[in-house]
């Protein structure tokens, strides 16, 4: 699979190339879409593509300058220039620079674009050395196998138990499949910056965040930091596999390495006879030294007890027990930055989990600031004994589900970072910034937006005061002495949603309040918010809240 990167300063072009072109069908892996030459260079420095598609007219550094820079620094990268009508002189200059092709981006179908890239790729493939091709193929196979292992262990631990009776794939346990004794050394690490993702997100403006999120979603890279952590995990596994060779393991001992989430590894040590404790400690120290050789990583380790297998076969349950013991062994580090503390961790029972989750979800649905802060307080109060971090993180994900509650984009962007909260301090900081983000978002929604144009502020106030009437953009535009089409454009620019979307959101907010706080029938609420069509009201309500009016009323009851 050849890697392809595209550069264009227009968002809709990036989205078109990311979403509408079947890159994998043409043998490509779409790395992403950069919005500027500077961003493209930064991405290439992290991972060099095989093919670069670049627009010509971009601010600061245009596409021709970028092509010249890439051609000089990364001569093996093939380049295709994207042009608009009237830029054929630029295309001629591009050819003189040695680019491989140019396309008129508005005139080509997705199939034509893919075919043009394939022609360039065919020439490139002919130049690739056979050994390099083999290396790329083997690396891809390793990556696929490693990803499959990670998905398998995650399903094993998070599933309904159905996988625990399955036999573990034999090739994953090569070296320990016939062991009489087994133990697990679980090693984890904290990487600088991985658990502070929430701070990085919250420091961005809403516009920057929206652009980042849209771009990442468009190119299939919702969480690039997570990808980096998983890549580090794979690299560390390869290093440990090489370091802990047969000589280091000792005669009759074997090793299998499995990924746990994104920042942990399970080293399964199998042997014909019981391994002495001092030898396991030696292996654990060697593993820690290997991980710590990465300057940004700080390792933590747990050595499990030696278990006699006898003639048991390797099942999902046997492996799950090893994983669970290892995770529990690392859990205490959550509350300690230094040595592993000798503390007992409390597990949350099902009833307490339901009660705490229900309290937060109810406060979020009602947009009640005081109730929300009070419900979340239990999550950031250090009890005695403290709660098991696995339960804390699982409960946090249950409380903040975009499918159940409305959340601001800043919070949704932070949800993928929950599993990277590896200390109590970063967990509390994450919650505090999340609480502030939610409460600020509610406050902004409740008030007319503070915009540059006073006319738009007036229109917003008018909508909130007269949402039950037949609101027409033309009438409001006339009242503020603006042309309707101009007023619509300005409204979208200032508020971030068009006139009708804003009106419907206000109406659904009012409808939610009425269903929650009054005994009105659903059809009465529909009329009260200015929607005479009952079916349309129900459809609109579900699109905004995720549930039907009947379901919402039942939950609130």
C-alpha positions in Angstrom: 0.0 0.0 0.0 1.6 3.3 -1.1 1.1 6.2 1.2 -0.5 9.4 -0.2 -0.7 12.9 1.3 -2.6 15.8 -0.1 -2.3 19.6 0.6 -5.0 22.2 0.0 -6.0 25.3 2.0 -9.7 24.8 1.1 -11.5 22.5 3.6 -14.1 21.3 1.1 -11.4 20.1 -1.3 -9.6 18.2 1.5 -12.9 16.6 2.5 -13.7 15.6 -1.1 -10.3 14.0 -1.6 -10.5 12.2 1.8 -14.1 11.0 1.6 -15.1 10.5 -2.1 -12.0 8.8 -3.6 -11.6 5.0 -2.9 -7.9 5.2 -2.2 -7.6 1.7 -0.9 -9.1 0.3 -4.1 -6.2 1.9 -5.9 -3.6 0.5 -3.6 -3.1 3.6 -1.5 -3.2 4.4 2.2 -4.5 8.0 2.6 -2.2 9.5 5.3 -4.2 12.7 5.7 -4.9 16.2 4.3 -2.8 19.2 5.3 -4.2 22.7 5.2 -0.9 24.4 4.4 2.6 23.7 3.1 4.0 24.2 6.6 1.7 21.5 8.0 2.5 19.2 5.1 6.2 19.5 5.8 5.6 18.7 9.4 3.6 15.6 8.5 6.2 14.4 6.0 8.9 14.8 8.7 7.0 12.4 10.8 6.2 9.9 8.0 7.3 10.2 4.4 4.6 9.5 1.8 5.1 7.9 -1.5 2.9 10.4 -3.4 2.2 14.1 -2.6 -0.9 15.9 -4.1 -0.6 19.6 -3.6 -2.6 22.7 -4.6 -0.8 25.5 -6.2 -2.3 28.7 -4.8 -1.8 28.7 -1.0 -0.8 31.4 1.4 2.8 31.9 2.7 4.3 29.0 0.7 2.6 28.0 -2.5 2.4 24.6 -4.1 5.3 25.1 -6.5 7.6 26.2 -3.7 6.5 23.2 -1.7 7.1 20.9 -4.6 10.6 22.3 -5.1 11.3 21.9 -1.3 10.1 18.3 -1.2 11.9 17.4 -4.5 15.2 18.6 -2.9 14.7 17.1 0.5 12.8 13.9 -0.3 13.7 13.1 -3.9 11.9 9.8 -3.9 8.5 11.4 -3.2 6.4 11.6 -6.3 4.4 14.9 -6.8 1.1 15.6 -8.5 0.0 19.3 -8.8 -3.7 20.2 -8.3 -4.7 23.2 -10.4 -7.8 25.3 -11.1 -8.9 26.6 -14.5 -6.7 29.4 -15.7 -3.5 28.2 -14.0 -1.9 26.4 -16.9 1.1 28.6 -16.7 1.6 27.3 -13.1 1.2 23.8 -14.5 3.9 24.4 -17.0 6.3 25.6 -14.3 5.4 22.6 -12.2 6.4 20.3 -15.1 9.7 22.1 -15.4 10.3 21.4 -11.7 10.0 17.7 -12.4 6.6 17.0 -10.9 5.0 13.8 -12.2 1.6 15.0 -13.2 -1.0 17.8 -12.8 -4.7 17.6 -12.4 -7.5 20.2 -12.8 -9.1 19.5 -9.5 -12.6 20.7 -10.3 -12.9 18.9 -13.6 -11.8 15.4 -12.6 -14.1 12.6 -11.3 -12.9 10.6 -8.3 -12.1 7.7 -10.7 -10.0 9.9 -13.0 -8.1 11.3 -10.0 -7.4 7.8 -8.8 -6.4 6.6 -12.2 -3.9 9.5 -12.6 -2.4 8.7 -9.3 -2.2 5.0 -10.2 -0.2 5.9 -13.3 2.3 7.8 -11.2 2.4 4.9 -8.7 3.2 2.4 -11.4 6.3 4.2 -12.3 7.2 4.5 -8.7 6.7 0.8 -8.0 9.0 -0.1 -10.8 11.7 1.9 -9.1 11.2 0.4 -5.7 13.8 -2.2 -4.8 12.5 -5.8 -4.3 13.9 -5.9 -0.8 12.2 -2.6 0.0 8.9 -3.9 -1.3 9.3 -7.0 0.8 10.2 -4.9 3.9 7.1 -2.8 3.4 4.9 -5.9 3.0 6.3 -7.6 6.1 5.9 -4.4 8.1 2.3 -4.0 7.0 1.6 -7.6 7.9 3.2 -7.1 11.3 1.2 -4.0 11.9 -2.0 -5.8 10.9 -1.2 -8.7 13.2 -0.4 -6.4 16.1 -3.6 -4.5 15.6 -5.5 -7.8 15.5 -3.9 -8.8 18.8 -4.8 -5.5 20.5 -8.4 -5.7 19.3 -8.6 -9.3 20.5 -7.3 -8.5 24.1 -9.6 -5.5 24.3 -12.6 -7.5 23.3 -11.6 -10.2 25.7 -11.5 -7.8 28.7 -14.4 -5.6 27.7 -16.8 -8.1 26.2 -19.6 -10.1 27.7 -17.4 -13.1 28.5 -18.3 -15.1 25.3 -14.6 -15.0 24.2 -13.2 -16.5 27.3 -14.0 -20.1 26.2 -12.3 -19.5 22.9 -8.8 -20.9 22.2 -6.1 -18.3 22.0 -4.5 -18.2 18.4 -1.5 -20.5 18.7 0.8 -18.3 16.7 0.4 -15.6 19.3 1.8 -17.9 22.0 4.7 -19.3 20.1 7.3 -20.3 22.7 4.9 -20.7 25.6 2.2 -22.8 24.1 3.6 -26.0 25.7 4.7 -24.5 29.0 4.0 -26.2 32.3 4.4 -23.0 34.3 3.4 -19.5 33.4 3.6 -16.0 34.8 2.9 -12.5 33.5 5.1 -9.5 33.7 2.9 -6.5 33.0 4.8 -3.3 32.0 3.2 0.1 31.4 4.6 3.5 30.8 3.7 7.2 31.0 4.7 9.3 28.0 5.1 13.0 28.5 2.1 14.8 26.9 -0.1 11.7 26.5 -2.2 12.3 29.6 -2.2 16.1 29.2 -4.3 15.9 25.9 -7.2 17.6 27.6 -5.0 20.7 28.4 -3.9 20.9 24.8 -7.5 20.7 23.6 -8.9 23.2 26.0 -6.2 25.7 25.2 -7.3 26.0 21.6 -10.0 28.4 20.4 -13.3 26.9 19.3 -12.5 27.8 15.7 -9.2 26.0 15.8 -10.7 23.0 17.5 -13.5 22.8 15.0 -11.0 22.9 12.1 -8.8 20.3 13.7 -11.7 18.0 14.5 -13.2 18.3 11.0 -9.9 17.7 9.3 -9.1 14.7 11.4 -12.5 13.2 10.9 -12.3 13.8 7.2 -9.0 12.0 6.8 -9.8 9.2 9.2 -7.4 10.4 11.9 -9.7 11.3 14.8 -7.0 10.8 17.3 -3.4 11.0 15.9 -1.9 11.0 19.5 -3.4 7.6 20.1 -1.9 6.4 16.8 1.5 7.6 18.0 1.1 5.7 21.4 0.1 2.5 19.6 3.1 2.8 17.3 5.4 3.3 20.3 3.8 0.2 21.9 4.6 -1.8 18.8 8.2 -0.6 18.7 8.8 -1.4 22.4 7.4 -4.9 21.9 9.9 -5.5 19.1 12.7 -4.1 21.2 11.7 -6.3 24.2 11.4 -9.4 21.9 14.9 -8.8 20.7 16.3 -8.0 24.1 14.8 -10.8 26.0 16.3 -13.5 23.8 16.7 -17.2 24.5 19.9 -16.6 26.4 18.4 -14.0 28.6 15.2 -16.0 29.3 17.2 -19.1 30.2 17.1 -22.7 29.1 13.5 -24.1 28.7 11.8 -20.7 29.0 9.8 -18.9 26.4 8.3 -15.5 25.8 5.1 -14.2 24.1 4.2 -10.4 24.1 0.7 -9.1 23.9 -0.6 -5.5 23.7 -2.9 -4.2 26.4 -4.8 -1.0 25.4 -2.2 1.4 24.1 0.4 1.9 26.8 0.9 -1.5 28.4 2.4 -4.9 27.4 1.9 -8.3 28.9 5.0 -10.4 28.8 3.9 -14.0 29.1 6.8 -16.1 30.5 6.3 -19.8 30.0 8.6 -22.6 31.3 9.0 -26.3 31.8 9.7 -25.8 35.5 9.0 -23.1 38.0 11.0 -19.9 37.3 12.8 -18.5 40.4 11.6 -15.2 41.7 15.1 -13.5 41.3 15.1 -14.5 37.6 11.7 -12.9 37.1 12.9 -9.7 38.8 15.9 -9.7 36.5 13.7 -10.0 33.4 11.4 -7.2 34.8 14.3 -4.9 35.4 15.6 -5.5 31.8 12.2 -4.8 30.4 12.0 -1.5 32.4 15.4 -0.4 31.2 14.4 -1.1 27.6 11.2 1.1 28.0 13.1 3.8 29.9 15.6 4.0 27.1 12.9 6.1 25.4 13.6 9.5 27.0 10.0 10.5 27.2 8.8 7.2 28.7 8.7 6.3 32.4 7.9 2.7 33.1 5.9 0.9 35.8 5.9 -2.9 36.2 4.1 -5.7 38.0 5.4 -9.3 38.3 2.6 -11.8 38.6 2.7 -15.1 40.6 3.9 -18.3 38.9 0.9 -20.5 38.0 1.1 -24.2 37.2 -0.7 -25.0 34.0 -0.5 -28.7 34.0 -2.2 -29.9 30.9 -4.7 -27.0 30.5 -5.1 -25.6 27.1 -4.7 -21.9 26.5 -8.2 -20.4 26.6 -9.4 -16.8 26.6 -10.3 -17.2 30.3 -6.7 -18.2 31.2 -5.3 -15.2 29.3 -7.9 -12.9 30.7 -6.9 -13.9 34.3 -3.3 -13.0 33.5 -4.2 -9.7 32.0 -6.6 -8.8 34.9 -4.0 -9.5 37.5 -1.4 -7.5 35.7 -3.7 -4.5 35.3 -4.7 -4.7 38.9 -1.1 -4.8 39.9 -0.4 -1.5 37.9 -3.6 0.2 39.2 -2.1 1.4 42.5 0.4 3.5 40.5 -2.6 5.7 39.5 -2.5 7.3 42.9 1.3 7.5 43.2 3.9 9.2 41.1 6.8 7.3 42.7 7.1 3.9 44.1 4.1 1.5 44.1 2.1 2.2 47.2 0.7 -0.6 49.4 -3.0 0.4 49.2 -6.2 -1.5 48.8 -8.4 -0.3 45.9 -12.2 -0.2 46.1 -14.3 -1.6 43.3 -17.6 0.0 42.5 -20.7 -2.2 42.6 -23.4 -2.2 39.9 -25.9 -0.2 42.0 -23.5 2.6 42.8 -22.4 2.8 39.2 -26.0 3.1 38.1 -26.8 5.8 40.7 -23.7 8.0 39.9 -24.2 7.6 36.1 -27.9 8.4 36.3 -27.2 11.6 38.4 -24.7 13.0 35.9 -26.8 12.1 32.8 -29.9 13.6 34.3 -28.1 16.8 35.2 -26.7 17.0 31.6 -30.1 16.4 30.0 -31.7 19.1 32.2 -28.7 21.4 31.7 -28.7 22.0 35.5 -25.3 23.5 36.4 -25.6 23.0 40.2 -26.8 19.4 39.9 -24.1 18.6 37.3 -21.3 20.0 39.6 -22.7 18.1 42.6 -23.0 14.8 40.7 -19.5 15.0 39.4 -17.9 15.9 42.7 -18.0 12.2 43.8 -15.7 11.4 40.8 -12.9 13.8 41.9 -13.2 13.2 45.7 -10.4 10.9 46.9 -12.1 8.3 49.2 -10.6 5.8 51.6 -9.9 3.4 50.2 -9.6 5.0 46.7 -11.6 3.7 43.8 -10.0 1.4 41.3 -8.9 3.5 38.3 -10.3 1.0 35.9 -13.8 1.6 37.4 -13.3 5.4 37.4 -12.4 5.6 33.7 -15.2 3.1 32.7 -17.7 5.1 34.7 -16.5 8.4 33.1 -17.1 7.0 29.6 -20.6 5.9 30.6 -21.5 9.3 32.0 -20.4 11.2 28.9 -22.0 9.5 25.9 -22.8 11.9 23.0 -25.5 9.4 22.0 -27.4 10.1 25.3 -26.6 13.7 26.2 -25.7 16.9 24.3 -22.1 17.9 24.8 -20.0 20.7 23.4 -17.5 19.9 20.7 -14.6 20.7 23.0 -15.7 17.9 25.4 -16.4 15.4 22.6 -12.9 16.0 21.4 -11.5 15.1 24.8 -13.4 11.8 25.2 -10.8 9.8 23.3 -8.2 10.9 25.9 -9.9 9.3 28.9 -7.9 6.1 28.7 -4.7 8.2 28.7 -5.4 9.6 32.2 -2.8 7.6 34.1 -2.6 9.5 37.3 -5.1 10.9 39.9 -3.9 14.5 39.3 -4.4 14.4 35.5 -7.8 12.7 36.0 -9.0 15.5 38.3 -7.6 18.2 36.0 -9.4 16.5 33.1 -12.7 16.6 35.0 -12.3 20.2 36.1 -11.7 21.5 32.6 -14.6 19.3 31.3 -17.0 20.8 34.0 -15.9 24.3 33.0 -16.4 23.6 29.3 -19.9 22.2 29.7 -21.1 25.0 32.0 -19.6 27.7 29.8 -21.3 26.1 26.8 -24.7 26.1 28.6 -24.2 29.7 29.5 -23.4 30.7 25.9 -26.5 28.8 24.6 -28.8 30.5 27.1 -27.7 34.0 26.1 -27.9 35.7 22.7 -24.4 35.3 21.2 -22.0 38.2 21.6 -21.3 39.0 17.9 -19.8 41.9 16.0 -23.1 42.6 14.4 -25.7 44.1 16.7 -28.4 43.2 14.2 -27.7 39.5 14.6 -27.8 39.8 18.4 -31.2 41.4 18.1 -32.4 38.6 15.7 -31.3 35.9 18.3 -33.1 37.7 21.1 -36.2 38.0 19.0 -36.2 34.3 18.1 -35.9 33.3 21.8 -38.8 35.6 22.7 -41.1 34.7 19.8 -40.1 31.0 19.0 -43.8 30.0 19.2 -44.7 32.2 16.3 -44.2 31.7 12.5 -40.7 33.1 12.2 -39.5 34.1 8.7 -36.0 35.2 7.9 -37.3 37.8 5.5 -39.4 39.5 8.1 -36.6 39.7 10.7 -34.2 40.9 8.0 -36.6 43.7 7.2 -36.9 44.7 10.9 -33.1 45.1 11.1 -32.9 46.9 7.7 -30.9 44.1 5.9 -31.5 42.2 2.6 -32.8 38.7 3.4 -30.0 36.8 1.6 -27.3 39.0 3.2 -29.0 38.6 6.6 -28.9 34.8 6.2 -25.2 34.8 5.2 -24.3 37.1 8.1 -26.4 35.0 10.6 -24.6 31.8 9.5 -21.2 33.5 9.7 -21.8 35.0 13.2 -23.7 32.1 14.9 -22.2 29.1 13.2 -25.6 27.7 12.1 -28.2 28.9 9.6 -31.4 30.7 10.6 -33.7 27.7 10.5 -31.2 25.5 12.4 -31.0 28.1 15.2 -34.8 28.4 15.3 -35.3 24.7 15.5 -32.6 24.3 18.2 -34.3 27.0 20.4 -37.7 25.3 19.8 -36.4 21.9 20.8 -34.8 23.4 24.0 -38.1 24.9 24.9 -39.9 21.7 24.1 -37.5 19.7 26.3 -38.2 22.1 29.2 -42.0 21.8 28.7 -41.9 18.0 28.6 -39.8 17.9 31.7 -41.5 20.5 33.8 -45.2 20.5 32.7 -48.0 17.9 32.3 -48.7 19.1 28.7 -49.3 16.4 26.1 -46.8 16.0 23.3 -49.0 17.5 20.6 -49.7 20.5 23.0 -45.9 21.0 23.3 -45.6 20.8 19.5 -48.1 23.6 19.1 -46.6 25.6 22.0 -43.2 25.9 20.3 -44.7 26.9 16.9 -44.7 23.6 15.1 -48.2 22.5 13.9 -47.1 19.3 12.2 -47.0 16.7 15.0 -45.0 14.1 13.0 -42.4 16.7 11.9 -42.1 17.8 15.5 -41.4 14.3 16.7 -38.8 13.7 14.0 -37.1 17.1 14.7 -37.1 16.4 18.5 -35.4 13.0 18.0 -32.7 14.4 15.7 -31.8 17.0 18.4 -32.1 14.8 21.5 -31.5 11.3 20.3 -34.8 10.1 21.7 -38.5 10.5 20.8 -40.7 12.9 22.9 -42.4 10.0 24.5 -39.1 8.4 25.5 -37.8 11.8 26.8 -40.9 12.4 28.9 -40.7 8.9 30.3 -37.1 9.4 31.3 -37.8 12.7 32.9 -40.7 11.2 34.8 
